[in-house]
Amino acid sequence: MRSLWLEPPTSGATVLAGLTLGHTHLYSGLARGMAIDMGHPQRFEEILERLWWRLDVALDESILRAAAEVALLDALECEIGRAHV
């Protein structure tokens, strides 16, 4: 495994564990900034019908892999050291 350290910690430095991400939906980042007209959903099921279920049928393995990679890179930028997905 390749080290994420650009430089090793100096002598006497304190190294802290990263945060843990306990819950995420890796492909939800695909909808970030998406401009769609959903009207004014009143129930969670309406959001599923108008956005998520439509997105689900349009996805393939390469899109899902890219979405997961982006989500995990976002987590690393936020100093998340461990993700339970």
TAPE-V672784 format. One record per pair of residues at least 6 apart in sequence whose ideal C-beta (glycine too) atoms are under 6 Angstrom apart, sorted by the first residue. I is the first residue (numbers start at 1). J is the second residue. Records with the same first field share a line. If there is no record, write none. Layout:
I = J / J
//
This chain:
9 = 15
17 = 81
18 = 79 / 80 / 81
19 = 79 / 80
20 = 82
21 = 75 / 80 / 83
22 = 84
26 = 67 / 68 / 71
27 = 64 / 67
29 = 67 / 70 / 71
30 = 67
38 = 50
41 = 47
75 = 83
//
